[in-house]
Amino acid sequence: MPAKGTKLVASNRRARHDYDILETFECGIALRGSEVKSLRDGKVQLKDSYARVRDGELWLLGTHIAPYSHASPDAHDPDRPRKLLLHRAEIDELMGRSQQESLTLVPLSIYFKEGLAKVELALARGRRRHDKRQAIAARDARREAERAMARVRRRRR
């Protein structure tokens, strides 16, 4: 859940299912004016997006930001690569860890914080099919335990 003063635009719920999230980073994102307006309308899809380090810069790829309806016809390419803004040391850390440990950079959400568009980027390890099943089973077991504890608390009253 975003902190106070932030407005969630889109989240990548599938990423939490397909990946084990190891660490998250808050990145700025370089956008054109029509893209910002389209984001404010919530016209973004993170489903197949990911980030890569190219030439010492961090890029967000595969994100679809629909063209703004009131912009000129040549406003922006909906699927263009977008530059993510991080400190040099953070980019170097992400590049090193993603290459050495075979990790993926996955965007978890896009939101506005104090009027600026931000991307929550995760350093993640892909789950295999049996890992997903184990995660689902663990989550279901945790929920059932919480329900049982709630029933016990209600009886004590």
C-alpha atoms as an extended CHARMM CRD file, in Angstrom:
* protein
*
       157  EXT
         1         1  MET       CA              0.0000000000        0.0000000000        0.0000000000  PROA      1               0.0000000000
         2         2  PRO       CA              1.4600000000        3.3500000000       -0.9570000000  PROA      2               0.0000000000
         3         3  ALA       CA              2.3760000000        5.8560000000        1.7320000000  PROA      3               0.0000000000
         4         4  LYS       CA              0.4050000000        9.0190000000        2.4120000000  PROA      4               0.0000000000
         5         5  GLY       CA              0.8010000000       11.5780000000       -0.3460000000  PROA      5               0.0000000000
         6         6  THR       CA              1.0970000000        8.9340000000       -3.0660000000  PROA      6               0.0000000000
         7         7  LYS       CA             -1.4110000000        7.8290000000       -5.6810000000  PROA      7               0.0000000000
         8         8  LEU       CA             -1.1040000000        4.2970000000       -7.0250000000  PROA      8               0.0000000000
         9         9  VAL       CA             -1.5500000000        4.1820000000      -10.7990000000  PROA      9               0.0000000000
        10        10  ALA       CA             -0.8820000000        0.5070000000      -11.6100000000  PROA      10              0.0000000000
        11        11  SER       CA              0.5440000000       -2.5550000000       -9.9120000000  PROA      11              0.0000000000
        12        12  ASN       CA              2.0300000000       -5.7430000000      -11.3000000000  PROA      12              0.0000000000
        13        13  ARG       CA              0.2740000000       -8.3640000000       -9.1790000000  PROA      13              0.0000000000
        14        14  ARG       CA              1.5550000000      -11.1780000000      -11.3570000000  PROA      14              0.0000000000
        15        15  ALA       CA              5.1540000000      -10.3270000000      -10.4410000000  PROA      15              0.0000000000
        16        16  ARG       CA              4.6170000000      -11.2910000000       -6.7970000000  PROA      16              0.0000000000
        17        17  HSD       CA              3.2710000000      -14.6470000000       -7.9780000000  PROA      17              0.0000000000
        18        18  ASP       CA              6.0110000000      -15.4020000000      -10.5050000000  PROA      18              0.0000000000
        19        19  TYR       CA              9.0160000000      -14.0840000000       -8.5470000000  PROA      19              0.0000000000
        20        20  ASP       CA             10.5480000000      -14.1080000000       -5.0830000000  PROA      20              0.0000000000
        21        21  ILE       CA             11.1060000000      -10.4240000000       -4.3000000000  PROA      21              0.0000000000
        22        22  LEU       CA             14.5560000000       -9.9090000000       -2.7420000000  PROA      22              0.0000000000
        23        23  GLU       CA             14.8820000000       -6.1210000000       -2.6360000000  PROA      23              0.0000000000
        24        24  THR       CA             12.9350000000       -3.1040000000       -3.8740000000  PROA      24              0.0000000000
        25        25  PHE       CA             14.0340000000        0.2910000000       -5.1640000000  PROA      25              0.0000000000
        26        26  GLU       CA             12.1170000000        3.4990000000       -5.8370000000  PROA      26              0.0000000000
        27        27  CYS       CA             13.0330000000        4.9480000000       -9.2360000000  PROA      27              0.0000000000
        28        28  GLY       CA             12.0580000000        8.0700000000      -11.0420000000  PROA      28              0.0000000000
        29        29  ILE       CA             10.9650000000        7.6750000000      -14.6450000000  PROA      29              0.0000000000
        30        30  ALA       CA             11.6290000000        9.9790000000      -17.6020000000  PROA      30              0.0000000000
        31        31  LEU       CA              8.3170000000       10.5790000000      -19.3880000000  PROA      31              0.0000000000
        32        32  ARG       CA              6.8780000000       12.8460000000      -22.0540000000  PROA      32              0.0000000000
        33        33  GLY       CA              3.9510000000       15.1260000000      -21.2590000000  PROA      33              0.0000000000
        34        34  SER       CA              1.3120000000       12.9890000000      -22.9690000000  PROA      34              0.0000000000
        35        35  GLU       CA              2.6070000000        9.9220000000      -21.0830000000  PROA      35              0.0000000000
        36        36  VAL       CA              2.1790000000       11.6800000000      -17.7450000000  PROA      36              0.0000000000
        37        37  LYS       CA             -1.4020000000       12.5990000000      -18.6040000000  PROA      37              0.0000000000
        38        38  SER       CA             -2.1040000000        9.0510000000      -19.7030000000  PROA      38              0.0000000000
        39        39  LEU       CA             -0.6220000000        7.7570000000      -16.4230000000  PROA      39              0.0000000000
        40        40  ARG       CA             -2.8810000000       10.0830000000      -14.4510000000  PROA      40              0.0000000000
        41        41  ASP       CA             -5.8100000000        8.4480000000      -16.2820000000  PROA      41              0.0000000000
        42        42  GLY       CA             -4.4520000000        5.0250000000      -15.2630000000  PROA      42              0.0000000000
        43        43  LYS       CA             -3.7960000000        3.8890000000      -18.8490000000  PROA      43              0.0000000000
        44        44  VAL       CA             -0.7060000000        1.7690000000      -18.1890000000  PROA      44              0.0000000000
        45        45  GLN       CA              0.0050000000       -1.9450000000      -18.2880000000  PROA      45              0.0000000000
        46        46  LEU       CA              2.9470000000       -3.5460000000      -16.4690000000  PROA      46              0.0000000000
        47        47  LYS       CA              2.1240000000       -7.1720000000      -17.2630000000  PROA      47              0.0000000000
        48        48  ASP       CA              5.1670000000       -8.1250000000      -19.3640000000  PROA      48              0.0000000000
        49        49  SER       CA              7.5140000000       -5.3220000000      -18.3760000000  PROA      49              0.0000000000
        50        50  TYR       CA             11.0420000000       -5.5970000000      -17.0410000000  PROA      50              0.0000000000
        51        51  ALA       CA             14.1190000000       -3.4270000000      -16.5880000000  PROA      51              0.0000000000
        52        52  ARG       CA             17.6130000000       -3.7360000000      -18.0270000000  PROA      52              0.0000000000
        53        53  VAL       CA             20.8940000000       -1.9120000000      -17.6120000000  PROA      53              0.0000000000
        54        54  ARG       CA             22.2540000000       -0.7500000000      -20.9910000000  PROA      54              0.0000000000
        55        55  ASP       CA             25.3520000000        1.4170000000      -21.4020000000  PROA      55              0.0000000000
        56        56  GLY       CA             25.3310000000        2.2910000000      -17.6960000000  PROA      56              0.0000000000
        57        57  GLU       CA             21.6940000000        3.4490000000      -17.7770000000  PROA      57              0.0000000000
        58        58  LEU       CA             18.5990000000        1.7140000000      -16.4380000000  PROA      58              0.0000000000
        59        59  TRP       CA             15.7220000000        1.2230000000      -18.9210000000  PROA      59              0.0000000000
        60        60  LEU       CA             12.1370000000        0.0710000000      -18.4260000000  PROA      60              0.0000000000
        61        61  LEU       CA             11.0600000000       -2.1720000000      -21.3050000000  PROA      61              0.0000000000
        62        62  GLY       CA              7.7450000000       -3.7370000000      -22.2490000000  PROA      62              0.0000000000
        63        63  THR       CA              5.5700000000       -1.2210000000      -20.4070000000  PROA      63              0.0000000000
        64        64  HSD       CA              2.5460000000       -0.0670000000      -22.3790000000  PROA      64              0.0000000000
        65        65  ILE       CA              1.3570000000        3.4890000000      -21.7050000000  PROA      65              0.0000000000
        66        66  ALA       CA             -1.6350000000        4.1400000000      -23.9320000000  PROA      66              0.0000000000
        67        67  PRO       CA             -1.6360000000        7.3360000000      -26.0140000000  PROA      67              0.0000000000
        68        68  TYR       CA             -3.4030000000       10.2310000000      -24.3260000000  PROA      68              0.0000000000
        69        69  SER       CA             -6.7850000000       10.7720000000      -25.9360000000  PROA      69              0.0000000000
        70        70  HSD       CA             -6.4980000000       14.5910000000      -26.2040000000  PROA      70              0.0000000000
        71        71  ALA       CA             -2.8780000000       14.6920000000      -27.4320000000  PROA      71              0.0000000000
        72        72  SER       CA             -1.7510000000       15.0900000000      -31.0160000000  PROA      72              0.0000000000
        73        73  PRO       CA             -1.6520000000       11.8530000000      -33.0480000000  PROA      73              0.0000000000
        74        74  ASP       CA              2.1640000000       11.6930000000      -32.9090000000  PROA      74              0.0000000000
        75        75  ALA       CA              2.3580000000       12.2240000000      -29.1350000000  PROA      75              0.0000000000
        76        76  HSD       CA              4.3630000000        9.1660000000      -28.0700000000  PROA      76              0.0000000000
        77        77  ASP       CA              5.0460000000        5.5320000000      -28.9070000000  PROA      77              0.0000000000
        78        78  PRO       CA              3.0720000000        3.4650000000      -26.3450000000  PROA      78              0.0000000000
        79        79  ASP       CA              5.7340000000        0.7450000000      -26.0490000000  PROA      79              0.0000000000
        80        80  ARG       CA              8.9400000000        2.7720000000      -26.2010000000  PROA      80              0.0000000000
        81        81  PRO       CA             11.7770000000        2.0960000000      -23.7110000000  PROA      81              0.0000000000
        82        82  ARG       CA             11.7000000000        4.5550000000      -20.8200000000  PROA      82              0.0000000000
        83        83  LYS       CA             14.7190000000        5.6490000000      -18.8070000000  PROA      83              0.0000000000
        84        84  LEU       CA             14.6170000000        4.9860000000      -15.0580000000  PROA      84              0.0000000000
        85        85  LEU       CA             16.3480000000        7.4450000000      -12.7720000000  PROA      85              0.0000000000
        86        86  LEU       CA             18.5540000000        6.1200000000       -9.9670000000  PROA      86              0.0000000000
        87        87  HSD       CA             21.8630000000        7.0640000000       -8.4110000000  PROA      87              0.0000000000
        88        88  ARG       CA             24.9430000000        5.6900000000      -10.1490000000  PROA      88              0.0000000000
        89        89  ALA       CA             25.8640000000        3.4790000000       -7.1660000000  PROA      89              0.0000000000
        90        90  GLU       CA             22.3790000000        1.9130000000       -7.1630000000  PROA      90              0.0000000000
        91        91  ILE       CA             22.5220000000        1.2310000000      -10.9120000000  PROA      91              0.0000000000
        92        92  ASP       CA             25.9480000000       -0.3830000000      -10.5200000000  PROA      92              0.0000000000
        93        93  GLU       CA             24.6630000000       -2.5320000000       -7.6450000000  PROA      93              0.0000000000
        94        94  LEU       CA             21.6230000000       -3.6490000000       -9.6580000000  PROA      94              0.0000000000
        95        95  MET       CA             23.7510000000       -4.4320000000      -12.6900000000  PROA      95              0.0000000000
        96        96  GLY       CA             26.2420000000       -6.4750000000      -10.6810000000  PROA      96              0.0000000000
        97        97  ARG       CA             23.6900000000       -8.4500000000       -8.6940000000  PROA      97              0.0000000000
        98        98  SER       CA             21.4160000000       -9.1490000000      -11.6490000000  PROA      98              0.0000000000
        99        99  GLN       CA             24.3160000000      -10.5410000000      -13.6990000000  PROA      99              0.0000000000
       100       100  GLN       CA             26.1130000000      -12.5000000000      -10.9620000000  PROA      100             0.0000000000
       101       101  GLU       CA             23.0920000000      -14.0130000000       -9.2440000000  PROA      101             0.0000000000
       102       102  SER       CA             20.8660000000      -14.4320000000      -12.3420000000  PROA      102             0.0000000000
       103       103  LEU       CA             18.2380000000      -12.0840000000      -10.9590000000  PROA      103             0.0000000000
       104       104  THR       CA             15.5770000000      -10.1380000000      -12.8290000000  PROA      104             0.0000000000
       105       105  LEU       CA             14.5750000000       -6.4890000000      -12.4880000000  PROA      105             0.0000000000
       106       106  VAL       CA             10.7700000000       -6.3620000000      -12.3590000000  PROA      106             0.0000000000
       107       107  PRO       CA              8.5640000000       -3.2810000000      -11.9020000000  PROA      107             0.0000000000
       108       108  LEU       CA              6.0200000000       -3.8700000000       -9.1200000000  PROA      108             0.0000000000
       109       109  SER       CA              4.0500000000       -0.6410000000       -9.3880000000  PROA      109             0.0000000000
       110       110  ILE       CA              3.8610000000        2.8390000000      -10.8700000000  PROA      110             0.0000000000
       111       111  TYR       CA              2.6130000000        5.6780000000       -8.6840000000  PROA      111             0.0000000000
       112       112  PHE       CA              2.7330000000        9.4260000000       -8.2020000000  PROA      112             0.0000000000
       113       113  LYS       CA              4.6140000000       10.7190000000       -5.1620000000  PROA      113             0.0000000000
       114       114  GLU       CA              4.4030000000       14.4430000000       -4.5160000000  PROA      114             0.0000000000
       115       115  GLY       CA              3.4280000000       14.9430000000       -8.1630000000  PROA      115             0.0000000000
       116       116  LEU       CA              6.3150000000       12.9320000000       -9.6280000000  PROA      116             0.0000000000
       117       117  ALA       CA              5.9140000000        9.5720000000      -11.3830000000  PROA      117             0.0000000000
       118       118  LYS       CA              7.8060000000        6.7850000000       -9.6150000000  PROA      118             0.0000000000
       119       119  VAL       CA              8.3780000000        3.0980000000      -10.3210000000  PROA      119             0.0000000000
       120       120  GLU       CA              8.8290000000        0.5070000000       -7.5840000000  PROA      120             0.0000000000
       121       121  LEU       CA             11.4660000000       -1.7910000000       -9.0500000000  PROA      121             0.0000000000
       122       122  ALA       CA             12.2550000000       -5.1850000000       -7.5290000000  PROA      122             0.0000000000
       123       123  LEU       CA             15.3260000000       -7.3370000000       -7.7130000000  PROA      123             0.0000000000
       124       124  ALA       CA             13.6920000000      -10.7480000000       -8.0080000000  PROA      124             0.0000000000
       125       125  ARG       CA             14.4230000000      -14.4280000000       -8.5260000000  PROA      125             0.0000000000
       126       126  GLY       CA             12.0630000000      -16.3640000000      -10.7910000000  PROA      126             0.0000000000
       127       127  ARG       CA              9.9790000000      -19.1110000000       -9.2220000000  PROA      127             0.0000000000
       128       128  ARG       CA              9.5930000000      -22.5180000000      -10.7660000000  PROA      128             0.0000000000
       129       129  ARG       CA              6.1950000000      -24.1710000000      -10.9700000000  PROA      129             0.0000000000
       130       130  HSD       CA              6.6910000000      -26.2340000000       -7.7950000000  PROA      130             0.0000000000
       131       131  ASP       CA              7.9120000000      -23.1350000000       -5.9330000000  PROA      131             0.0000000000
       132       132  LYS       CA              4.6820000000      -21.3580000000       -6.8790000000  PROA      132             0.0000000000
       133       133  ARG       CA              2.6650000000      -24.2740000000       -5.5260000000  PROA      133             0.0000000000
       134       134  GLN       CA              4.6270000000      -24.2050000000       -2.2750000000  PROA      134             0.0000000000
       135       135  ALA       CA              4.1050000000      -20.4510000000       -1.9450000000  PROA      135             0.0000000000
       136       136  ILE       CA              0.3590000000      -20.8590000000       -2.4950000000  PROA      136             0.0000000000
       137       137  ALA       CA              0.1930000000      -23.7110000000        0.0280000000  PROA      137             0.0000000000
       138       138  ALA       CA              2.1450000000      -21.6810000000        2.6210000000  PROA      138             0.0000000000
       139       139  ARG       CA             -0.1190000000      -18.6650000000        2.0980000000  PROA      139             0.0000000000
       140       140  ASP       CA             -3.2500000000      -20.8160000000        2.4430000000  PROA      140             0.0000000000
       141       141  ALA       CA             -1.8850000000      -22.4460000000        5.6120000000  PROA      141             0.0000000000
       142       142  ARG       CA             -1.0830000000      -19.0250000000        7.0970000000  PROA      142             0.0000000000
       143       143  ARG       CA             -4.5910000000      -17.7690000000        6.3150000000  PROA      143             0.0000000000
       144       144  GLU       CA             -6.1940000000      -20.8490000000        7.8490000000  PROA      144             0.0000000000
       145       145  ALA       CA             -4.0880000000      -20.4340000000       11.0130000000  PROA      145             0.0000000000
       146       146  GLU       CA             -5.1430000000      -16.7840000000       11.2660000000  PROA      146             0.0000000000
       147       147  ARG       CA             -8.8010000000      -17.7790000000       10.8930000000  PROA      147             0.0000000000
       148       148  ALA       CA             -8.4390000000      -20.4150000000       13.5940000000  PROA      148             0.0000000000
       149       149  MET       CA             -6.8150000000      -17.9150000000       15.9650000000  PROA      149             0.0000000000
       150       150  ALA       CA             -9.6080000000      -15.4090000000       15.2760000000  PROA      150             0.0000000000
       151       151  ARG       CA            -12.2240000000      -18.0690000000       16.1380000000  PROA      151             0.0000000000
       152       152  VAL       CA            -10.4250000000      -18.8360000000       19.4050000000  PROA      152             0.0000000000
       153       153  ARG       CA            -10.2810000000      -15.1300000000       20.3010000000  PROA      153             0.0000000000
       154       154  ARG       CA            -14.0050000000      -14.7330000000       19.5980000000  PROA      154             0.0000000000
       155       155  ARG       CA            -14.8680000000      -17.6710000000       21.8620000000  PROA      155             0.0000000000
       156       156  ARG       CA            -12.8880000000      -16.2110000000       24.7600000000  PROA      156             0.0000000000
       157       157  ARG       CA            -15.0050000000      -13.0430000000       24.7920000000  PROA      157             0.0000000000
